[in-house]
Amino acid sequence: MKIVFDLDGVLRDLNGYLHDKFDIPYPQEWFWKHQNKDIFQWVKDDRYMPLIYARTMDYYWLVKHCFEKPEIWTNQPPEWRQKTELWIKNHFEDCEIKYLTNAEKRVELDKQPNTWLVDDNPLFTSWDRILLIDHPYNRYIQDAIRIKSLEDLDQWIIKLMESNMMAEN
């Protein structure tokens, strides 16, 4: 059994960076605009600096502590990837990164029945083996396992690891 992690909204806090620097409100919807610009335009207008300098989410510390070499599945536009890799190198000594769309994440999960994904994106077609990080923009999702706190994620990681150990015995 393995647990993999999305990046933005789970480990890296782009919305926090934009809020702190430009006073952009935290998004209430997945697709949002502020002053007629979406997140992609705000990041580009700031010379992609949020991708490097965004702070970590609280969940980052748990992942860093519990996983020697975490695996990250992230949907990043090609022009974001180099800067994203700088952020990752600044925060993880060793990790595996896969650039996947949501549809590709679902396909990978279906190919790997012993894998769980921690993500915040509300656009999955199935919530099987996805732990959904709670944010205002995904609260309408009813059939997902919702992670509302660091303690929730910690308990799920323990539960999944224990069930894996019991299955191996």
N, C-alpha and C positions, 0 to 999 in steps of 0.2 A: 504494500500500500504506500502511496505517496500523496503528498499535498503540494499543489502548485499555487502560485499567487499572481494575480493581476498586479500591475504597477500603480497606475494613477487612481487615486481614490482608495487605495488599499495600503500601499507602501509610501508613495510620493504624494505630497499635498499641493498640487498645482493651484487648486481653488484658493487655498490659504495664502499662497504667494500673491495671487492676483488681488485678493482681498486686502492684504497688508500693503501692497505697493500702490494699487490703483483704486482702492475702496470699492471694488466690485463685490456686490452681494454674493453670498454663497448660493449656488444654483438650487432652485426648487424643482426644476425640470431637467431632464437629460439633455435636451437640445435647448440652449438658452442663448440670448443675446443681451448685451449691456451696451448702451450707447451705440446700438446698431452693429455691434461687432460680437462674433462668437469667440470661443476659447482659442480657436486656431489663429484668428486675426490678432487677438490680444498677445498671444505668444510670439507671433511673427513680428508685431510692432515693437515688442520689447527685445528684439534681436535674439529670440529663443532662450533668453536668460532664465525664464522660469524652469526650463527643462533641466538646467544645471543646478540652480540655486534654491529650488523649492525645498521646504523643510520636509521632514519625514512625518508620516502619520503615526499615531500611537502604535498601530499594529506592527510597524517596522521593527520595533525593539523586541517584540515577542518572536518574530520570524528570525531576526538576527541571533537571538539567544538560543532558539530551539533547532535551527537548521544550519548545519555546517556549510552546505552548498545548496541554497534555495534555488528552485526553478521558477522563473518568471515567464508568464505568458502574457504578452502585452500587444495591444493594437495601437501601433504608432505610425503616423504618416512617415514616408521615407525621409522627408526633410527634417524630421525630429530625431531620427535614430542616433546620429553621431553624438548629439548633445545628451540624449537619454543615456547612452552608454557611459558618458562622463559622470553623470549622476550615480549610476549603478556602481562604477569603479570607486567612487568616493564613499560609498556606503556599504559595499560588500567586498570582502577579500576574494571570494570565489562564488560564482553563481552561473547558472545556465539560463540563457535568455532565448525565448522563441517569439518572433513577431507573428502574431496570428490575429485574424479578424474574429469576431464573435462566432461566426459560423464555423470557422476552422477550430476554434477552441472546443465547440460542441462536438465536432467530428473527432478531435483528439481524445476527448473524454470518453466518447463511445468506443473508441479503439482500445482504450486503457481502462478496463472496468474496475481496477483497484486504485484509481486516481481520483482525488477530490480537488476542486478549484475554489479558491477564495477570490471573489470578484465583487464589484459594485455595479456592474452594468445591468440595467433592467431589461435588456432586449434579447435575452436567451429564449429559445423555443421550448426548452425543457430545463427544469431546475434540478434534475437528478444529479447528485454528487456535486452540487454547488452550494457553498456557504456565501450568502449575500451580505456584504457589509452594508449596514443600514445608513442611508442618506435620504434627505427629503425627496430627491428625484427618483427614488426607487420604492417609496413606501406603498405604492399601489399594488405591488407584487404580493400576492396572497399565498402562493404555494411554495415559497422558498424557505429554506432554513435561514433565518435572519440573525445576523451577528450585530448586536447593539453595543457591545463593549469589548474591551480588551479581555475581560474575564470570560465572556462568552466564547471568544475565539480560543483562548487558552483551554477551556473545558472541552471544546470540540476537538482540538488537537490531541489532548490527552485521551479522550474517548476513542478517536480513530486509531491512535497508536496502540492503545490497549487492545482494541478489537483485532488489530493486525497481529499482535503478539499471540493472542489466543488462537487465532486461525493458524498460525505457524506451528503451534504445539499439538 
